[in-house]
Amino acid sequence: MFSAATGKATPRICFVGTASGDAESYRYKFYEAMSALDCRATHLSLIQPPSADLGAFVFAQDVIFVGGGNTRSLLALWREWGLDAILREAYERGIVLGGVSAGMICWFEFGVTDSIPGALTPLKCLGWLPGSACPHYAKEIERRPSFQRLIAEGAIPGGYAADDGVSAPKRTFSDPMRKANIQTIAPTATVGSLADNRPVTIVIWTISAAALSLIRQRPMTAHCYDLMQ
C-alpha cells in the first residue's frame, strides 16, 4: 500500500526505528521485507544519523515507515532532534507517512500506550490526525476495555482502534466519525505478505463516547498483509 501511494515504480522507503531504540534486529526485518519489493530501502537512525542535514535526507524519501516500540520516547527524541518538524514538512510535501504500533498512533491527537510499565495510559501525540488511536486492539486483552474506558471518561477524544495486520489510508481518518460505526478497510495494494499469502481478519473500529453502549463486535474478512511478519 505504501509503495502504491507514492505513484512511483521504484519508491524510496525509509524505516524509522526510534521507538525501538533503533534496534538492529527490527531494522533487519524491514530490509528483509523490502528485498521482495521493487523499492529502494534505507533507514534513519538517531543513534547514528545518516546525515548532518536530517531534513535533506527525509525529503529525499518517498515513504517514511515508523516502527513500533515506546511512543513516549519516540516523541521526545523526535522533538529533541527537530525530526517532528521535519516530518511535518515532509507530510506537507506529499511524502507518505505511516507505520505500525507506535508508528500508527504517533500521528494522532492522542494514543493509548504501554510506554510506562504497568498500565495502558493516554499519551498526547503529534496531533496531525484528528481523534485518538489504539493499536493491537484484539491481540492484547487490556487494549479494548482501556481504550473504551478512556473515551467514556473523557480522558481522550473518540478515535480509531486497529487490529494487527490492518492497512488503512489517511482518508479513513479524515472523514467525520460516525457514531457506533464499525468498518473494515481493505488496502488498495499490499506492502508485503505473510509467508503463505493468507488473508488475515482485520477490523478498524470507529469509536465515540456516545457510541460505546451500542458497539458490538462484528469482524469481517479482508485481504491485508502485515509488513513485518
C-alpha positions in Angstrom: 0.0 0.0 0.0 2.8 2.4 0.9 4.5 1.8 -2.4 1.3 2.3 -4.4 0.5 5.5 -2.6 3.6 7.2 -4.0 2.7 6.6 -7.6 6.3 5.7 -8.3 7.6 2.5 -9.9 10.6 2.2 -7.5 9.9 4.4 -4.4 12.5 5.2 -1.7 11.1 3.7 1.5 12.8 4.8 4.8 12.4 2.9 8.1 12.5 5.0 11.3 13.1 2.8 14.3 13.3 5.4 17.0 10.6 3.8 19.2 12.6 0.5 19.5 15.8 2.3 20.3 16.9 1.9 16.7 17.2 -1.9 17.3 19.2 -3.6 14.6 17.1 -6.7 14.6 14.0 -4.7 13.8 15.8 -2.9 11.0 17.0 -6.2 9.5 13.4 -7.4 9.4 12.5 -4.2 7.5 15.3 -4.7 4.9 14.3 -8.4 4.6 10.7 -7.5 3.8 11.7 -4.7 1.4 14.0 -7.1 -0.5 10.9 -8.7 -2.0 9.6 -5.4 -3.3 10.6 -3.1 -6.2 11.9 -0.3 -4.0 15.0 1.4 -2.6 15.1 0.8 1.2 17.0 2.9 3.7 16.7 3.8 7.3 17.0 6.8 9.6 18.6 6.2 13.0 19.0 8.9 15.6 21.8 6.8 17.3 23.8 7.0 14.1 22.3 9.8 12.0 22.6 9.3 8.2 23.5 12.9 7.7 24.0 16.2 9.5 21.1 17.5 7.5 18.2 15.3 8.5 15.8 17.4 6.5 17.5 16.9 3.2 17.7 13.1 4.0 14.0 12.9 4.8 12.8 15.0 1.9 14.7 12.7 -0.5 12.4 9.8 0.5 9.0 8.8 -0.9 7.8 6.9 2.1 8.6 7.1 5.9 7.7 3.9 7.7 7.8 4.2 11.5 8.3 1.1 13.6 6.8 0.1 16.9 8.1 0.4 20.4 8.0 3.2 23.1 5.9 6.0 21.7 6.7 8.4 24.6 10.4 8.0 23.9 9.9 8.3 20.2 8.1 11.7 20.6 10.7 13.0 23.0 13.6 12.1 20.7 11.9 13.5 17.6 11.3 16.8 19.4 14.9 16.9 20.7 16.3 16.4 17.2 13.7 18.5 15.4 12.5 15.5 13.5 8.9 16.2 14.3 9.0 19.5 12.4 10.9 17.8 9.5 8.3 15.1 9.3 5.5 17.7 9.3 7.1 19.4 6.4 7.6 16.0 4.7 3.8 15.4 5.2 3.0 18.8 3.6 5.3 18.0 0.7 3.3 14.8 0.0 5.8 12.2 1.3 3.8 9.2 2.5 3.9 8.7 6.3 2.8 5.6 8.1 3.8 2.8 10.4 2.8 0.2 13.0 2.0 0.3 16.7 3.9 3.4 17.9 4.2 4.3 14.2 0.5 4.2 13.9 -0.6 6.2 16.9 2.1 8.9 16.9 0.3 11.0 14.2 -3.0 11.4 16.1 -4.0 13.8 18.8 -3.8 11.1 21.5 -2.7 7.5 21.6 -3.2 4.6 24.1 0.2 3.4 25.0 2.1 1.0 27.3 5.2 3.3 27.3 5.0 3.4 31.1 5.2 -0.1 32.6 2.1 -1.3 34.5 -0.8 0.2 32.7 -2.2 1.5 29.4 -2.3 5.3 29.6 -3.3 8.2 27.3 -0.4 10.0 25.5 -0.6 13.3 23.8 0.8 12.8 20.3 1.6 14.9 17.3 -2.0 15.9 16.5 -1.8 15.7 12.8 -4.8 13.4 12.5 -7.9 14.0 14.5 -9.0 11.9 17.5 -7.3 9.1 19.3 -5.8 5.8 18.2 -5.2 2.4 19.8 -3.2 -0.5 18.2 -3.2 -4.2 19.0 -7.0 -4.0 19.7 -7.7 -7.7 19.5 -4.3 -9.2 20.2 -3.7 -7.6 23.7 -6.5 -8.3 26.1 -6.4 -5.0 28.0 -6.5 -2.8 24.9 -10.2 -2.9 24.3 -11.5 -2.1 27.8 -8.8 0.5 28.4 -9.5 2.4 25.1 -13.2 2.4 25.7 -12.9 3.5 29.3 -10.6 6.4 28.5 -13.0 7.6 25.9 -16.0 7.2 28.2 -14.2 9.1 31.0 -13.3 11.9 28.6 -9.5 11.4 29.0 -9.1 11.1 25.2 -11.4 12.0 22.3 -13.2 9.3 20.3 -11.0 7.6 17.8 -9.8 4.5 16.0 -8.7 1.1 17.1 -6.9 -1.3 14.8 -6.2 -5.0 15.0 -2.8 -6.2 14.0 -2.3 -6.5 10.2 -4.6 -3.7 9.3 -3.8 -1.3 6.4 -5.8 1.9 6.2 -5.3 5.1 4.1 -5.3 8.6 5.6 -8.8 9.3 4.2 -10.1 6.8 6.7 -9.1 9.1 9.5 -10.1 12.3 7.7 -13.8 11.5 7.4 -16.1 12.7 10.3 -16.5 10.0 12.8 -19.8 8.1 12.6 -21.3 7.1 15.9 -21.3 3.3 16.5 -19.8 2.7 13.1 -17.6 -0.4 12.8 -15.9 -0.6 9.5 -13.3 -2.8 7.8 -10.8 -1.2 5.5 -9.3 -3.2 2.7 -6.0 -1.9 1.2 -5.6 -0.8 -2.4 -2.3 -2.7 -2.5 -0.1 -4.7 -0.3 3.3 -3.7 1.2 4.4 -7.2 2.0 2.8 -10.5 2.8 2.5 -13.3 5.2 4.7 -16.3 4.4 1.9 -18.2 2.7 -0.1 -15.1 1.4 -3.0 -16.0 3.7 -5.7 -13.3 4.1 -6.0 -12.1 7.7 -9.0 -10.9 9.6 -8.8 -7.1 10.2 -11.1 -4.6 11.8 -10.9 -0.8 12.2 -13.3 0.4 14.9 -14.5 4.0 14.8 -15.5 4.8 18.4 -17.1 7.8 20.1 -18.1 8.2 23.7 -21.8 8.2 22.7 -21.4 5.0 20.8 -19.8 2.8 23.5 -23.1 1.3 24.6 -24.1 0.4 21.1 -20.9 -1.2 19.9 -20.9 -4.9 19.1 -18.0 -6.9 17.7 -18.7 -7.8 14.1 -15.3 -8.6 12.5 -15.2 -9.1 8.7 -12.5 -10.6 6.5 -10.4 -8.5 4.1 -7.2 -9.2 2.3 -4.4 -7.4 4.0 -0.8 -8.3 4.8 1.5 -7.5 7.7 4.8 -5.9 6.5 6.9 -7.1 9.5 5.7 -10.7 9.8 
